[in-house]
Amino acid sequence: MRILKRAIELRLTCGRGPAGIAAAATYIASLLTDERRTQGEIAKGAHVTEVTIRNRYKELIQRLNIRVEL
């Protein structure tokens, strides 16, 4: 929720599908909490493509200055 709140504050969600943003935030949270899920798993549950998650993920980690260890 903190990732989404910050993205909204910085207006990173404008013009983006809410499902894609939520899926990317879920993916980032899974990495940060060591509850790792694949982009494919999250994409299937969110009904978005893996490419959508990948693109939103890149935007969010860059603009929110989130460091993710893969």
DRENNU-226977 format. One line per field, with one value per atom (N, C-alpha, C, O): residue number from 1; residue in three letters; chain; atom name; x, y negated, z negated. Coordinates in steps of 0.1 Angstrom, whole numbers, plus 5000, padded with zeros to 4 digits. Example, Ala and Ser with C-alpha at 12.3 -4.5 7.8 and 13.67 -1.06 7.14 Angstrom:
2
i	c(1, 1, 1, 1, 2, 2, 2, 2)
aa	c(ala, ala, ala, ala, ser, ser, ser, ser)
ch	c(A, A, A, A, A, A, A, A)
at	c(N, CA, C, O, N, CA, C, O)
xx	c(5132, 5123, 5132, 5142, 5128, 5137, 5129, 5134)
yy	c(5057, 5045, 5033, 5033, 5022, 5011, 5000, 4989)
zz	c(4922, 4922, 4922, 4915, 4929, 4929, 4921, 4920)
REM end
This chain:
70
i	c(1, 1, 1, 1, 2, 2, 2, 2, 3, 3, 3, 3, 4, 4, 4, 4, 5, 5, 5, 5, 6, 6, 6, 6, 7, 7, 7, 7, 8, 8, 8, 8, 9, 9, 9, 9, 10, 10, 10, 10, 11, 11, 11, 11, 12, 12, 12, 12, 13, 13, 13, 13, 14, 14, 14, 14, 15, 15, 15, 15, 16, 16, 16, 16, 17, 17, 17, 17, 18, 18, 18, 18, 19, 19, 19, 19, 20, 20, 20, 20, 21, 21, 21, 21, 22, 22, 22, 22, 23, 23, 23, 23, 24, 24, 24, 24, 25, 25, 25, 25, 26, 26, 26, 26, 27, 27, 27, 27, 28, 28, 28, 28, 29, 29, 29, 29, 30, 30, 30, 30, 31, 31, 31, 31, 32, 32, 32, 32, 33, 33, 33, 33, 34, 34, 34, 34, 35, 35, 35, 35, 36, 36, 36, 36, 37, 37, 37, 37, 38, 38, 38, 38, 39, 39, 39, 39, 40, 40, 40, 40, 41, 41, 41, 41, 42, 42, 42, 42, 43, 43, 43, 43, 44, 44, 44, 44, 45, 45, 45, 45, 46, 46, 46, 46, 47, 47, 47, 47, 48, 48, 48, 48, 49, 49, 49, 49, 50, 50, 50, 50, 51, 51, 51, 51, 52, 52, 52, 52, 53, 53, 53, 53, 54, 54, 54, 54, 55, 55, 55, 55, 56, 56, 56, 56, 57, 57, 57, 57, 58, 58, 58, 58, 59, 59, 59, 59, 60, 60, 60, 60, 61, 61, 61, 61, 62, 62, 62, 62, 63, 63, 63, 63, 64, 64, 64, 64, 65, 65, 65, 65, 66, 66, 66, 66, 67, 67, 67, 67, 68, 68, 68, 68, 69, 69, 69, 69, 70, 70, 70, 70)
aa	c(met, met, met, met, arg, arg, arg, arg, ile, ile, ile, ile, leu, leu, leu, leu, lys, lys, lys, lys, arg, arg, arg, arg, ala, ala, ala, ala, ile, ile, ile, ile, glu, glu, glu, glu, leu, leu, leu, leu, arg, arg, arg, arg, leu, leu, leu, leu, thr, thr, thr, thr, cys, cys, cys, cys, gly, gly, gly, gly, arg, arg, arg, arg, gly, gly, gly, gly, pro, pro, pro, pro, ala, ala, ala, ala, gly, gly, gly, gly, ile, ile, ile, ile, ala, ala, ala, ala, ala, ala, ala, ala, ala, ala, ala, ala, ala, ala, ala, ala, thr, thr, thr, thr, tyr, tyr, tyr, tyr, ile, ile, ile, ile, ala, ala, ala, ala, ser, ser, ser, ser, leu, leu, leu, leu, leu, leu, leu, leu, thr, thr, thr, thr, asp, asp, asp, asp, glu, glu, glu, glu, arg, arg, arg, arg, arg, arg, arg, arg, thr, thr, thr, thr, gln, gln, gln, gln, gly, gly, gly, gly, glu, glu, glu, glu, ile, ile, ile, ile, ala, ala, ala, ala, lys, lys, lys, lys, gly, gly, gly, gly, ala, ala, ala, ala, his, his, his, his, val, val, val, val, thr, thr, thr, thr, glu, glu, glu, glu, val, val, val, val, thr, thr, thr, thr, ile, ile, ile, ile, arg, arg, arg, arg, asn, asn, asn, asn, arg, arg, arg, arg, tyr, tyr, tyr, tyr, lys, lys, lys, lys, glu, glu, glu, glu, leu, leu, leu, leu, ile, ile, ile, ile, gln, gln, gln, gln, arg, arg, arg, arg, leu, leu, leu, leu, asn, asn, asn, asn, ile, ile, ile, ile, arg, arg, arg, arg, val, val, val, val, glu, glu, glu, glu, leu, leu, leu, leu)
ch	c(A, A, A, A, A, A, A, A, A, A, A, A, A, A, A, A, A, A, A, A, A, A, A, A, A, A, A, A, A, A, A, A, A, A, A, A, A, A, A, A, A, A, A, A, A, A, A, A, A, A, A, A, A, A, A, A, A, A, A, A, A, A, A, A, A, A, A, A, A, A, A, A, A, A, A, A, A, A, A, A, A, A, A, A, A, A, A, A, A, A, A, A, A, A, A, A, A, A, A, A, A, A, A, A, A, A, A, A, A, A, A, A, A, A, A, A, A, A, A, A, A, A, A, A, A, A, A, A, A, A, A, A, A, A, A, A, A, A, A, A, A, A, A, A, A, A, A, A, A, A, A, A, A, A, A, A, A, A, A, A, A, A, A, A, A, A, A, A, A, A, A, A, A, A, A, A, A, A, A, A, A, A, A, A, A, A, A, A, A, A, A, A, A, A, A, A, A, A, A, A, A, A, A, A, A, A, A, A, A, A, A, A, A, A, A, A, A, A, A, A, A, A, A, A, A, A, A, A, A, A, A, A, A, A, A, A, A, A, A, A, A, A, A, A, A, A, A, A, A, A, A, A, A, A, A, A, A, A, A, A, A, A, A, A, A, A, A, A, A, A, A, A, A, A, A, A, A, A, A, A)
at	c(N, CA, C, O, N, CA, C, O, N, CA, C, O, N, CA, C, O, N, CA, C, O, N, CA, C, O, N, CA, C, O, N, CA, C, O, N, CA, C, O, N, CA, C, O, N, CA, C, O, N, CA, C, O, N, CA, C, O, N, CA, C, O, N, CA, C, O, N, CA, C, O, N, CA, C, O, N, CA, C, O, N, CA, C, O, N, CA, C, O, N, CA, C, O, N, CA, C, O, N, CA, C, O, N, CA, C, O, N, CA, C, O, N, CA, C, O, N, CA, C, O, N, CA, C, O, N, CA, C, O, N, CA, C, O, N, CA, C, O, N, CA, C, O, N, CA, C, O, N, CA, C, O, N, CA, C, O, N, CA, C, O, N, CA, C, O, N, CA, C, O, N, CA, C, O, N, CA, C, O, N, CA, C, O, N, CA, C, O, N, CA, C, O, N, CA, C, O, N, CA, C, O, N, CA, C, O, N, CA, C, O, N, CA, C, O, N, CA, C, O, N, CA, C, O, N, CA, C, O, N, CA, C, O, N, CA, C, O, N, CA, C, O, N, CA, C, O, N, CA, C, O, N, CA, C, O, N, CA, C, O, N, CA, C, O, N, CA, C, O, N, CA, C, O, N, CA, C, O, N, CA, C, O, N, CA, C, O, N, CA, C, O, N, CA, C, O, N, CA, C, O, N, CA, C, O, N, CA, C, O, N, CA, C, O)
xx	c(5008, 5000, 5009, 5005, 5020, 5029, 5034, 5036, 5037, 5042, 5032, 5034, 5019, 5008, 5006, 5004, 5006, 5003, 5013, 5010, 5026, 5037, 5036, 5038, 5032, 5031, 5019, 5020, 5008, 4997, 5002, 4998, 5009, 5013, 5022, 5021, 5030, 5039, 5033, 5039, 5020, 5012, 5018, 5017, 5024, 5029, 5018, 5021, 5006, 4995, 4987, 4979, 4989, 4981, 4983, 4995, 4972, 4973, 4977, 4980, 4978, 4982, 4970, 4962, 4969, 4958, 4960, 4971, 4950, 4951, 4956, 4963, 4951, 4955, 4970, 4977, 4976, 4990, 4999, 5009, 4994, 5001, 5001, 5011, 4989, 4987, 4995, 5001, 4996, 5003, 5018, 5025, 5023, 5037, 5041, 5051, 5032, 5034, 5035, 5043, 5026, 5026, 5039, 5044, 5043, 5056, 5068, 5076, 5068, 5079, 5078, 5088, 5066, 5064, 5069, 5075, 5066, 5070, 5085, 5091, 5092, 5107, 5112, 5122, 5107, 5112, 5110, 5117, 5099, 5096, 5101, 5098, 5108, 5113, 5102, 5104, 5091, 5079, 5078, 5067, 5089, 5090, 5079, 5076, 5074, 5064, 5070, 5076, 5067, 5071, 5062, 5050, 5067, 5058, 5046, 5035, 5049, 5038, 5027, 5015, 5031, 5021, 5012, 5000, 5019, 5011, 5003, 4991, 5008, 5001, 4988, 4978, 4989, 4978, 4967, 4955, 4971, 4961, 4955, 4943, 4963, 4958, 4952, 4946, 4952, 4947, 4954, 4947, 4967, 4975, 4986, 4988, 4994, 5005, 5018, 5019, 5027, 5040, 5047, 5054, 5045, 5052, 5047, 5054, 5034, 5028, 5035, 5038, 5036, 5042, 5056, 5061, 5064, 5078, 5079, 5088, 5071, 5072, 5068, 5075, 5057, 5053, 5064, 5067, 5069, 5079, 5092, 5096, 5096, 5108, 5105, 5113, 5093, 5090, 5089, 5095, 5083, 5081, 5094, 5097, 5102, 5115, 5124, 5131, 5124, 5132, 5127, 5135, 5114, 5109, 5107, 5107, 5105, 5104, 5117, 5117, 5127, 5141, 5141, 5146, 5135, 5134, 5146, 5147, 5153, 5164, 5159, 5155, 5160, 5155, 5167, 5173, 5170, 5180, 5174, 5166, 5178, 5172, 5181, 5177)
yy	c(5012, 5000, 4987, 4977, 4988, 4976, 4973, 4962, 4984, 4982, 4975, 4965, 4980, 4974, 4959, 4950, 4957, 4943, 4934, 4923, 4937, 4929, 4926, 4915, 4937, 4936, 4926, 4918, 4926, 4917, 4903, 4894, 4901, 4888, 4882, 4869, 4890, 4885, 4885, 4882, 4888, 4889, 4898, 4896, 4909, 4919, 4928, 4936, 4927, 4936, 4930, 4936, 4917, 4910, 4916, 4918, 4920, 4926, 4940, 4946, 4947, 4961, 4969, 4963, 4981, 4990, 4993, 4997, 4992, 4995, 5009, 5012, 5019, 5033, 5035, 5042, 5028, 5029, 5023, 5028, 5011, 5005, 5013, 5016, 5018, 5027, 5040, 5044, 5045, 5058, 5055, 5063, 5044, 5041, 5038, 5042, 5031, 5028, 5041, 5043, 5051, 5064, 5071, 5077, 5070, 5077, 5071, 5078, 5058, 5051, 5055, 5058, 5055, 5059, 5073, 5076, 5082, 5096, 5097, 5106, 5089, 5090, 5084, 5089, 5072, 5066, 5074, 5072, 5081, 5089, 5103, 5112, 5107, 5120, 5131, 5142, 5127, 5136, 5136, 5134, 5139, 5138, 5146, 5157, 5139, 5144, 5140, 5130, 5148, 5145, 5135, 5133, 5128, 5118, 5126, 5120, 5138, 5146, 5149, 5148, 5153, 5156, 5144, 5145, 5132, 5120, 5116, 5111, 5117, 5113, 5121, 5116, 5134, 5143, 5138, 5138, 5136, 5132, 5118, 5116, 5109, 5095, 5094, 5083, 5104, 5103, 5092, 5084, 5091, 5082, 5091, 5102, 5085, 5092, 5090, 5081, 5100, 5099, 5086, 5080, 5082, 5070, 5058, 5049, 5058, 5046, 5045, 5034, 5057, 5057, 5052, 5044, 5057, 5053, 5038, 5032, 5033, 5019, 5010, 5000, 5013, 5005, 5007, 4998, 5019, 5022, 5013, 5007, 5012, 5004, 4989, 4982, 4984, 4971, 4968, 4958, 4977, 4975, 4975, 4966, 4985, 4986, 4974, 4969, 4969, 4958, 4945, 4938, 4942, 4930, 4929, 4918, 4941, 4941, 4944, 4945, 4946, 4949, 4961, 4960, 4972, 4984, 4993, 4995, 4998, 5008, 5022, 5025, 5030, 5044, 5053, 5051, 5062, 5072, 5084, 5091, 5087, 5099, 5111, 5122)
zz	c(5000, 5000, 5000, 5006, 4993, 4993, 5007, 5011, 5015, 5028, 5036, 5044, 5036, 5043, 5039, 5047, 5026, 5021, 5026, 5030, 5026, 5030, 5045, 5050, 5053, 5067, 5071, 5080, 5063, 5065, 5062, 5069, 5051, 5047, 5058, 5060, 5064, 5075, 5088, 5099, 5089, 5101, 5112, 5124, 5107, 5116, 5121, 5130, 5116, 5120, 5132, 5138, 5134, 5145, 5158, 5163, 5165, 5178, 5178, 5189, 5167, 5165, 5160, 5153, 5165, 5160, 5145, 5141, 5137, 5123, 5120, 5111, 5128, 5126, 5128, 5121, 5138, 5141, 5130, 5126, 5125, 5114, 5101, 5094, 5098, 5086, 5088, 5078, 5099, 5101, 5100, 5093, 5105, 5104, 5089, 5084, 5082, 5068, 5060, 5051, 5063, 5057, 5060, 5051, 5072, 5076, 5068, 5062, 5067, 5059, 5045, 5039, 5039, 5025, 5023, 5012, 5032, 5030, 5030, 5023, 5038, 5038, 5025, 5019, 5021, 5009, 4996, 4987, 4996, 4983, 4984, 4975, 4995, 4997, 4998, 4994, 5002, 5005, 5020, 5026, 5027, 5041, 5049, 5046, 5059, 5069, 5082, 5084, 5092, 5106, 5112, 5107, 5122, 5129, 5135, 5136, 5140, 5146, 5136, 5139, 5124, 5113, 5110, 5110, 5109, 5105, 5117, 5116, 5129, 5141, 5143, 5146, 5140, 5142, 5132, 5135, 5120, 5109, 5112, 5108, 5118, 5120, 5133, 5136, 5142, 5155, 5164, 5171, 5163, 5171, 5177, 5173, 5186, 5192, 5184, 5176, 5185, 5179, 5184, 5176, 5196, 5201, 5194, 5191, 5191, 5184, 5170, 5166, 5163, 5150, 5151, 5143, 5161, 5163, 5165, 5159, 5174, 5177, 5165, 5162, 5158, 5146, 5135, 5128, 5133, 5123, 5126, 5116, 5138, 5141, 5138, 5132, 5142, 5139, 5124, 5119, 5116, 5102, 5094, 5086, 5097, 5089, 5092, 5084, 5105, 5108, 5102, 5096, 5104, 5099, 5084, 5078, 5077, 5063, 5056, 5043, 5063, 5058, 5049, 5038, 5054, 5047, 5052, 5064, 5042, 5046, 5043, 5032, 5054, 5053, 5056, 5067, 5048, 5050, 5057, 5051, 5069, 5076, 5074, 5079)
REM end
